Amino acid sequence: MPNETIREKGGKMKNTISYWKPRAWKAFSDYIKLRDALESTGTVDKVVCCTCLKKYPVKGMHGGHFNPGRHNSILFEERGVHAQCYYCNIQRKGAPREYDTFMKMRYGQEVIDELDSKAKETKQMKWCDYKEVYDLYTEKIKNVQI
């Protein structure tokens, strides 16, 4: 990628982590919520929380991490992020017991162990890595069969 500074209208620099990381997370979490909505309800506007199993509107749901901490090594790991309601993700701090039960049923202990191990790794990400994540999940959302 060229080292020239890319600016958005209004002068905000586009080749920074602070610009691309929130956009990458938004695209990724939107994809996760869409994936889970289609799998759990067959619609794009309702989704079942992976921990309390209640149905909610997709808008307002979170992409909740199985492994706490949002480390770069697992931040965009599809198997470790699922639609979670605000109450379970924030108030109940991820509802770890219920999330563990969900993960065991969905993926098995081997994947849980793999994610736990991966969560301990250090991964450096540059702005262009976040842009790649943004581009990937923006495209995945466009290609979802509804």
N, CA and C atoms as a LAMMPS dump frame, in Angstrom:
ITEM: TIMESTEP
0
ITEM: NUMBER OF ATOMS
438
ITEM: BOX BOUNDS ff ff ff
-5.0000000000000000e+02 5.0000000000000000e+02
-5.0000000000000000e+02 5.0000000000000000e+02
-5.0000000000000000e+02 5.0000000000000000e+02
ITEM: ATOMS id mol type element x y z
1 1 1 N 0.847 -1.179 0
2 1 2 C 0 0 0
3 1 3 C 0.891 1.239 0
4 2 1 N 0.477 2.232 -0.739
5 2 2 C 1.295 3.452 -0.749
6 2 3 C 1.278 4.133 0.604
7 3 1 N 2.334 4.869 0.879
8 3 2 C 2.459 5.553 2.161
9 3 3 C 1.843 6.942 2.148
10 4 1 N 1.233 7.314 1.028
11 4 2 C 0.639 8.648 0.99
12 4 3 C -0.542 8.727 1.947
13 5 1 N -0.761 9.898 2.459
14 5 2 C -1.864 10.109 3.394
15 5 3 C -3.161 10.202 2.615
16 6 1 N -4.126 9.427 3.027
17 6 2 C -5.438 9.448 2.395
18 6 3 C -6.367 10.159 3.37
19 7 1 N -7.066 11.159 2.888
20 7 2 C -7.974 11.913 3.75
21 7 3 C -9.404 11.797 3.232
22 8 1 N -10.291 11.708 4.177
23 8 2 C -11.723 11.705 3.878
24 8 3 C -12.179 13.152 3.836
25 9 1 N -13.343 13.398 3.239
26 9 2 C -13.899 14.743 3.22
27 9 3 C -13.972 15.254 4.66
28 10 1 N -13.508 16.436 4.898
29 10 2 C -13.476 16.995 6.248
30 10 3 C -12.091 16.884 6.858
31 11 1 N -11.167 16.21 6.172
32 11 2 C -9.785 16.172 6.596
33 11 3 C -9.367 15.024 7.49
34 12 1 N -10.29 14.127 7.893
35 12 2 C -9.909 13.021 8.769
36 12 3 C -9.031 12.035 7.989
37 13 1 N -7.908 11.654 8.597
38 13 2 C -6.998 10.721 7.933
39 13 3 C -7.601 9.33 7.878
40 14 1 N -7.514 8.694 6.688
41 14 2 C -8.094 7.369 6.498
42 14 3 C -7.083 6.244 6.689
43 15 1 N -5.805 6.543 6.731
44 15 2 C -4.824 5.47 6.887
45 15 3 C -4.314 5.394 8.317
46 16 1 N -5.276 5.273 9.245
47 16 2 C -4.939 5.143 10.657
48 16 3 C -5.757 4.012 11.269
49 17 1 N -5.233 3.46 12.334
50 17 2 C -5.963 2.415 13.058
51 17 3 C -7.252 2.995 13.631
52 18 1 N -7.198 4.204 14.152
53 18 2 C -8.4 4.8 14.76
54 18 3 C -9.508 5.017 13.739
55 19 1 N -9.169 5.128 12.477
56 19 2 C -10.182 5.257 11.427
57 19 3 C -10.754 3.894 11.053
58 20 1 N -9.888 2.895 10.841
59 20 2 C -10.336 1.614 10.279
60 20 3 C -10.809 0.589 11.306
61 21 1 N -10.281 0.6 12.526
62 21 2 C -10.675 -0.43 13.494
63 21 3 C -12.169 -0.399 13.808
64 22 1 N -12.769 0.765 14.124
65 22 2 C -14.211 0.744 14.392
66 22 3 C -15.043 0.374 13.169
67 23 1 N -14.583 0.737 11.988
68 23 2 C -15.302 0.368 10.77
69 23 3 C -15.204 -1.133 10.511
70 24 1 N -14.035 -1.698 10.768
71 24 2 C -13.849 -3.148 10.62
72 24 3 C -14.742 -3.888 11.612
73 25 1 N -14.765 -3.424 12.86
74 25 2 C -15.597 -4.075 13.869
75 25 3 C -17.073 -3.981 13.5
76 26 1 N -17.518 -2.823 13.032
77 26 2 C -18.929 -2.646 12.656
78 26 3 C -19.301 -3.614 11.534
79 27 1 N -18.478 -3.699 10.493
80 27 2 C -18.768 -4.605 9.371
81 27 3 C -18.776 -6.057 9.851
82 28 1 N -17.786 -6.424 10.662
83 28 2 C -17.702 -7.79 11.174
84 28 3 C -18.904 -8.114 12.054
85 29 1 N -19.216 -7.248 13.01
86 29 2 C -20.324 -7.548 13.925
87 29 3 C -21.666 -7.527 13.192
88 30 1 N -21.818 -6.671 12.197
89 30 2 C -23.046 -6.684 11.383
90 30 3 C -23.179 -8.023 10.655
91 31 1 N -22.067 -8.527 10.145
92 31 2 C -22.097 -9.833 9.484
93 31 3 C -22.472 -10.94 10.48
94 32 1 N -21.871 -10.923 11.656
95 32 2 C -22.153 -11.937 12.681
96 32 3 C -23.637 -11.923 13.046
97 33 1 N -24.188 -10.746 13.266
98 33 2 C -25.6 -10.644 13.638
99 33 3 C -26.503 -11.102 12.497
100 34 1 N -26.137 -10.784 11.255
101 34 2 C -26.901 -11.244 10.1
102 34 3 C -26.822 -12.764 9.971
103 35 1 N -25.617 -13.309 10.104
104 35 2 C -25.428 -14.763 10.06
105 35 3 C -26.298 -15.454 11.116
106 36 1 N -26.23 -14.956 12.34
107 36 2 C -26.963 -15.583 13.435
108 36 3 C -28.475 -15.385 13.302
109 37 1 N -28.893 -14.245 12.766
110 37 2 C -30.324 -14.014 12.545
111 37 3 C -30.867 -15.024 11.529
112 38 1 N -30.161 -15.193 10.433
113 38 2 C -30.615 -16.138 9.409
114 38 3 C -30.626 -17.565 9.946
115 39 1 N -29.616 -17.92 10.751
116 39 2 C -29.551 -19.274 11.309
117 39 3 C -30.608 -19.505 12.394
118 40 1 N -30.856 -18.493 13.23
119 40 2 C -31.744 -18.721 14.384
120 40 3 C -33.212 -18.436 14.102
121 41 1 N -33.502 -17.514 13.189
122 41 2 C -34.91 -17.171 12.934
123 41 3 C -35.302 -17.254 11.467
124 42 1 N -34.311 -17.35 10.581
125 42 2 C -34.611 -17.37 9.152
126 42 3 C -34.964 -16.004 8.593
127 43 1 N -34.767 -14.96 9.401
128 43 2 C -35.05 -13.589 8.965
129 43 3 C -33.804 -12.73 9.181
130 44 1 N -33.848 -11.508 8.648
131 44 2 C -32.729 -10.588 8.852
132 44 3 C -33.024 -9.551 9.933
133 45 1 N -34.253 -9.555 10.47
134 45 2 C -34.595 -8.521 11.444
135 45 3 C -34.765 -9.024 12.871
136 46 1 N -34.743 -10.328 13.086
137 46 2 C -34.84 -10.908 14.44
138 46 3 C -33.718 -11.925 14.609
139 47 1 N -33.19 -11.99 15.83
140 47 2 C -32.101 -12.926 16.126
141 47 3 C -32.263 -13.435 17.553
142 48 1 N -31.805 -14.656 17.785
143 48 2 C -31.854 -15.251 19.112
144 48 3 C -30.498 -15.039 19.788
145 49 1 N -30.517 -14.503 21.005
146 49 2 C -29.298 -14.323 21.798
147 49 3 C -28.707 -15.703 22.096
148 50 1 N -27.421 -15.849 21.889
149 50 2 C -26.776 -17.155 22.063
150 50 3 C -26.721 -17.599 23.524
151 51 1 N -26.928 -16.687 24.47
152 51 2 C -26.811 -17.059 25.873
153 51 3 C -28.146 -17.137 26.618
154 52 1 N -29.056 -16.219 26.385
155 52 2 C -30.353 -16.295 27.084
156 52 3 C -31.439 -16.932 26.219
157 53 1 N -31.14 -17.109 24.932
158 53 2 C -32.022 -17.765 23.963
159 53 3 C -33.327 -17.018 23.721
160 54 1 N -33.362 -15.727 24.04
161 54 2 C -34.533 -14.903 23.75
162 54 3 C -34.372 -14.266 22.378
163 55 1 N -35.493 -14.031 21.715
164 55 2 C -35.488 -13.425 20.385
165 55 3 C -35.585 -11.908 20.519
166 56 1 N -34.73 -11.197 19.782
167 56 2 C -34.669 -9.742 19.81
168 56 3 C -34.557 -9.197 18.391
169 57 1 N -34.883 -7.9 18.219
170 57 2 C -34.573 -7.253 16.939
171 57 3 C -33.048 -7.217 16.757
172 58 1 N -32.598 -7.4 15.535
173 58 2 C -31.152 -7.388 15.26
174 58 3 C -30.545 -6.053 15.674
175 59 1 N -31.26 -4.971 15.359
176 59 2 C -30.757 -3.645 15.743
177 59 3 C -30.673 -3.585 17.267
178 60 1 N -29.551 -3.225 17.785
179 60 2 C -29.352 -3.15 19.227
180 60 3 C -28.652 -4.369 19.808
181 61 1 N -28.538 -5.433 19.012
182 61 2 C -27.81 -6.615 19.492
183 61 3 C -26.31 -6.355 19.407
184 62 1 N -25.561 -7.129 20.142
185 62 2 C -24.104 -7.018 20.169
186 62 3 C -23.484 -8.238 19.498
187 63 1 N -22.262 -8.078 19.066
188 63 2 C -21.44 -9.216 18.678
189 63 3 C -20.631 -9.568 19.913
190 64 1 N -21.097 -10.545 20.68
191 64 2 C -20.459 -10.88 21.953
192 64 3 C -19.349 -11.898 21.775
193 65 1 N -18.222 -11.639 22.414
194 65 2 C -17.062 -12.536 22.343
195 65 3 C -17.142 -13.647 23.384
196 66 1 N -16.825 -14.854 22.955
197 66 2 C -16.729 -15.974 23.889
198 66 3 C -15.563 -15.759 24.846
199 67 1 N -14.423 -15.372 24.301
200 67 2 C -13.241 -15.084 25.116
201 67 3 C -13.248 -13.598 25.461
202 68 1 N -13.253 -13.246 26.736
203 68 2 C -13.281 -11.835 27.11
204 68 3 C -11.983 -11.13 26.752
205 69 1 N -12.07 -9.84 26.583
206 69 2 C -10.873 -9.034 26.395
207 69 3 C -10.68 -8.442 25.024
208 70 1 N -11.367 -8.943 24.028
209 70 2 C -11.265 -8.412 22.664
210 70 3 C -9.824 -8.285 22.184
211 71 1 N -9.034 -9.319 22.387
212 71 2 C -7.651 -9.329 21.911
213 71 3 C -7.637 -9.396 20.386
214 72 1 N -6.645 -8.748 19.767
215 72 2 C -6.556 -8.752 18.306
216 72 3 C -6.541 -10.159 17.726
217 73 1 N -5.957 -11.104 18.443
218 73 2 C -5.833 -12.463 17.913
219 73 3 C -7.185 -13.15 17.73
220 74 1 N -8.202 -12.713 18.456
221 74 2 C -9.535 -13.325 18.342
222 74 3 C -10.637 -12.318 18.074
223 75 1 N -10.276 -11.072 17.903
224 75 2 C -11.27 -10.018 17.721
225 75 3 C -12.207 -10.323 16.56
226 76 1 N -11.659 -10.84 15.465
227 76 2 C -12.45 -11.106 14.263
228 76 3 C -12.55 -12.601 13.978
229 77 1 N -12.589 -13.409 15.007
230 77 2 C -12.713 -14.864 14.887
231 77 3 C -14.197 -15.221 14.871
232 78 1 N -14.709 -15.644 13.705
233 78 2 C -16.148 -15.893 13.54
234 78 3 C -16.696 -16.923 14.522
235 79 1 N -15.92 -17.947 14.83
236 79 2 C -16.418 -18.977 15.745
237 79 3 C -16.482 -18.496 17.184
238 80 1 N -15.831 -17.391 17.486
239 80 2 C -15.788 -16.895 18.855
240 80 3 C -16.66 -15.677 19.107
241 81 1 N -17.458 -15.291 18.122
242 81 2 C -18.326 -14.122 18.266
243 81 3 C -19.716 -14.486 17.77
244 82 1 N -20.723 -14.184 18.596
245 82 2 C -22.107 -14.515 18.258
246 82 3 C -23.033 -13.405 18.733
247 83 1 N -24.23 -13.377 18.17
248 83 2 C -25.219 -12.371 18.553
249 83 3 C -25.577 -12.55 20.025
250 84 1 N -25.473 -11.449 20.75
251 84 2 C -25.787 -11.445 22.17
252 84 3 C -26.574 -10.176 22.492
253 85 1 N -27.551 -10.306 23.36
254 85 2 C -28.321 -9.126 23.765
255 85 3 C -27.466 -8.26 24.703
256 86 1 N -27.869 -7.011 24.834
257 86 2 C -27.151 -6.075 25.689
258 86 3 C -27.061 -6.614 27.121
259 87 1 N -28.173 -7.126 27.618
260 87 2 C -28.204 -7.597 29.002
261 87 3 C -27.158 -8.687 29.242
262 88 1 N -27.115 -9.686 28.364
263 88 2 C -26.144 -10.779 28.548
264 88 3 C -24.709 -10.304 28.332
265 89 1 N -24.489 -9.494 27.304
266 89 2 C -23.13 -9.094 26.968
267 89 3 C -22.55 -8.087 27.958
268 90 1 N -23.354 -7.112 28.375
269 90 2 C -22.839 -6.042 29.232
270 90 3 C -23.191 -6.282 30.703
271 91 1 N -24.454 -6.381 31.002
272 91 2 C -24.885 -6.51 32.393
273 91 3 C -24.399 -7.813 33.032
274 92 1 N -24.433 -8.894 32.252
275 92 2 C -24.02 -10.193 32.785
276 92 3 C -22.583 -10.544 32.38
277 93 1 N -21.847 -9.533 31.889
278 93 2 C -20.425 -9.683 31.539
279 93 3 C -20.167 -10.859 30.6
280 94 1 N -21.072 -11.008 29.617
281 94 2 C -20.912 -12.052 28.616
282 94 3 C -21.633 -13.345 28.948
283 95 1 N -22.223 -13.437 30.118
284 95 2 C -22.92 -14.662 30.565
285 95 3 C -22.046 -15.894 30.272
286 96 1 N -20.858 -15.971 30.898
287 96 2 C -19.871 -16.987 30.529
288 96 3 C -20.344 -18.435 30.662
289 97 1 N -21.116 -18.754 31.662
290 97 2 C -21.575 -20.153 31.803
291 97 3 C -22.472 -20.55 30.646
292 98 1 N -23.416 -19.676 30.318
293 98 2 C -24.329 -19.964 29.223
294 98 3 C -23.604 -19.962 27.88
295 99 1 N -22.646 -19.034 27.729
296 99 2 C -21.878 -18.976 26.477
297 99 3 C -21.07 -20.259 26.314
298 100 1 N -20.488 -20.74 27.404
299 100 2 C -19.715 -21.984 27.364
300 100 3 C -20.608 -23.156 26.942
301 101 1 N -21.81 -23.219 27.482
302 101 2 C -22.753 -24.278 27.108
303 101 3 C -23.085 -24.192 25.625
304 102 1 N -23.363 -22.969 25.149
305 102 2 C -23.651 -22.752 23.73
306 102 3 C -22.483 -23.218 22.858
307 103 1 N -21.272 -22.823 23.239
308 103 2 C -20.091 -23.16 22.441
309 103 3 C -19.848 -24.665 22.407
310 104 1 N -20.018 -25.344 23.538
311 104 2 C -19.836 -26.8 23.577
312 104 3 C -20.828 -27.497 22.664
313 105 1 N -22.073 -27.031 22.674
314 105 2 C -23.096 -27.64 21.829
315 105 3 C -22.844 -27.343 20.35
316 106 1 N -22.417 -26.142 20.047
317 106 2 C -22.254 -25.736 18.648
318 106 3 C -20.951 -26.235 18.028
319 107 1 N -19.852 -26.16 18.777
320 107 2 C -18.54 -26.438 18.193
321 107 3 C -17.787 -27.588 18.848
322 108 1 N -18.055 -27.852 20.11
323 108 2 C -17.308 -28.873 20.829
324 108 3 C -16.119 -28.301 21.573
325 109 1 N -15.58 -29.108 22.487
326 109 2 C -14.494 -28.665 23.36
327 109 3 C -13.216 -28.343 22.588
328 110 1 N -12.969 -29.028 21.487
329 110 2 C -11.742 -28.802 20.716
330 110 3 C -11.655 -27.358 20.212
331 111 1 N -12.753 -26.826 19.713
332 111 2 C -12.759 -25.443 19.229
333 111 3 C -12.622 -24.467 20.398
334 112 1 N -13.269 -24.768 21.507
335 112 2 C -13.13 -23.92 22.705
336 112 3 C -11.662 -23.859 23.122
337 113 1 N -11.002 -25.007 23.161
338 113 2 C -9.583 -25.044 23.533
339 113 3 C -8.732 -24.254 22.542
340 114 1 N -9.053 -24.372 21.261
341 114 2 C -8.32 -23.64 20.223
342 114 3 C -8.49 -22.127 20.41
343 115 1 N -9.711 -21.682 20.663
344 115 2 C -9.961 -20.252 20.877
345 115 3 C -9.298 -19.751 22.15
346 116 1 N -9.331 -20.562 23.212
347 116 2 C -8.663 -20.175 24.46
348 116 3 C -7.168 -19.999 24.239
349 117 1 N -6.579 -20.901 23.483
350 117 2 C -5.15 -20.815 23.183
351 117 3 C -4.849 -19.593 22.315
352 118 1 N -5.662 -19.386 21.301
353 118 2 C -5.478 -18.253 20.388
354 118 3 C -5.619 -16.916 21.124
355 119 1 N -6.492 -16.875 22.138
356 119 2 C -6.714 -15.64 22.897
357 119 3 C -5.463 -15.196 23.654
358 120 1 N -4.557 -16.125 23.901
359 120 2 C -3.326 -15.805 24.636
360 120 3 C -2.223 -15.291 23.718
361 121 1 N -2.444 -15.388 22.415
362 121 2 C -1.443 -14.933 21.448
363 121 3 C -1.486 -13.419 21.311
364 122 1 N -0.351 -12.866 20.921
365 122 2 C -0.275 -11.443 20.627
366 122 3 C -0.278 -11.276 19.118
367 123 1 N -1.117 -10.392 18.64
368 123 2 C -1.196 -10.149 17.201
369 123 3 C -1.192 -8.65 16.964
370 124 1 N -0.208 -8.185 16.244
371 124 2 C -0.134 -6.774 15.882
372 124 3 C -0.95 -6.565 14.607
373 125 1 N -1.742 -5.518 14.598
374 125 2 C -2.512 -5.196 13.402
375 125 3 C -2.243 -3.755 13.011
376 126 1 N -2.092 -3.548 11.713
377 126 2 C -1.887 -2.212 11.159
378 126 3 C -3.209 -1.73 10.577
379 127 1 N -3.257 -0.457 10.238
380 127 2 C -4.492 0.098 9.682
381 127 3 C -4.949 -0.661 8.457
382 128 1 N -3.992 -1.103 7.628
383 128 2 C -4.363 -1.813 6.394
384 128 3 C -4.96 -3.194 6.71
385 129 1 N -4.599 -3.805 7.849
386 129 2 C -5.208 -5.077 8.259
387 129 3 C -6.686 -4.864 8.602
388 130 1 N -6.971 -3.775 9.304
389 130 2 C -8.362 -3.463 9.634
390 130 3 C -9.16 -3.124 8.379
391 131 1 N -8.525 -2.455 7.436
392 131 2 C -9.205 -2.142 6.172
393 131 3 C -9.538 -3.434 5.43
394 132 1 N -8.631 -4.408 5.451
395 132 2 C -8.896 -5.702 4.813
396 132 3 C -10.084 -6.404 5.469
397 133 1 N -10.158 -6.355 6.795
398 133 2 C -11.292 -6.948 7.514
399 133 3 C -12.578 -6.236 7.11
400 134 1 N -12.538 -4.919 7.068
401 134 2 C -13.698 -4.128 6.653
402 134 3 C -14.154 -4.537 5.25
403 135 1 N -13.219 -4.594 4.328
404 135 2 C -13.55 -4.956 2.939
405 135 3 C -14.129 -6.369 2.859
406 136 1 N -13.523 -7.314 3.576
407 136 2 C -13.97 -8.703 3.565
408 136 3 C -15.41 -8.83 4.048
409 137 1 N -15.714 -8.235 5.196
410 137 2 C -17.047 -8.418 5.777
411 137 3 C -18.103 -7.549 5.101
412 138 1 N -17.712 -6.433 4.53
413 138 2 C -18.65 -5.66 3.715
414 138 3 C -19.068 -6.499 2.513
415 139 1 N -18.116 -7.178 1.91
416 139 2 C -18.403 -8.052 0.765
417 139 3 C -19.23 -9.269 1.189
418 140 1 N -18.894 -9.872 2.323
419 140 2 C -19.653 -11.03 2.813
420 140 3 C -21.119 -10.667 3.047
421 141 1 N -21.367 -9.484 3.596
422 141 2 C -22.739 -9.037 3.833
423 141 3 C -23.477 -8.904 2.501
424 142 1 N -22.821 -8.35 1.509
425 142 2 C -23.448 -8.185 0.183
426 142 3 C -23.804 -9.535 -0.418
427 143 1 N -23.003 -10.559 -0.139
428 143 2 C -23.175 -11.865 -0.766
429 143 3 C -24.063 -12.832 0.009
430 144 1 N -24.582 -12.415 1.165
431 144 2 C -25.439 -13.292 1.955
432 144 3 C -26.742 -13.54 1.194
433 145 1 N -27.123 -14.805 1.129
434 145 2 C -28.375 -15.182 0.474
435 145 3 C -29.528 -15.012 1.448
436 146 1 N -30.417 -14.112 1.13
437 146 2 C -31.566 -13.848 2.025
438 146 3 C -32.812 -14.507 1.46
